[in-house]
Amino acid sequence: AQKITQTQPGMFVQEKEAVTLDCTYDTSDQSYGLFWYKQPSSGEMIFLIYQGSYDEQNATEGRYSLNFQKARKSANLVISASQLGDSAMYFCAMSYGISSGSARQLTFGSGTQLTVLP
Amino acid sequence: GAGVSQSPRYKVAKRGQDVALRCDPISGHVSLFWYQQALGQGPEFLTYFQNEAQLDKSGLPSDRFFAERPEGSVSTLKIQRTQQEDSAVYLCASSLYEGGVTGNTIYFGEGSWLTVV
């Protein structure tokens, strides 16, 4: 079974500082994808960044980067230069079975509530 | 609109009442997903459609939950005889591709917030 663990229920960061949100995963599949989503209070899940299990380089998207350590099964999200608008719930998620075309669902962690302080 | 649209946004139902939640995916998107998100938790997969075919309904919690997508576009999630534990946000998502969930190919709606009293 696939499992995502986010051990930080809440995090605080000062505006303009960097912050790392932790995510570890468990899967026996060789082919999988790792995602980070942002969920503001409005409820919509906003895609931030994606890392494929065979990607050799860590993914980056603007101020977001994914610190992928395959052997440790971790996929931490790093947000640089935090902004007040970054305050939201952040979810790590995993898809699996991509090579067989059966990646039809995402398994989510329990989330981390990030608060950016002015 | 250009995104995934869900209605109603908010629904209060009395216990035992039937509810229907609607999802309008992005035009042309082949795949459609329903997720259930309880308060303070991550979303959990309910069901998946490829066009009009429901290929995976392994996440539906009971036979009171039923989903359909008869013409391969709009989908409805129906909950019969609602119970308090059904209170959650129901998220719909769609993807242009068949089955493959990779990269930024899946788009979520804002959800339907269901409260059962």
Interface residues (C-beta under 8 A of the other chain):
Chain A: I4 G33 Y37 S42 G43 E44 M45 I46 F47 Y50 G52 F91 A93 S95 I98 G101 S102 A103 R104 Q105 L106 T107 F108 G109 S110 G111
Chain B: S31 F33 Y35 G40 Q41 G42 P43 E44 F45 Y48 L55 D56 G59 V89 L91 A93 E98 G99 G100 V101 T102 G103 N104 I106 Y107 F108 G109 E110 G111 W113
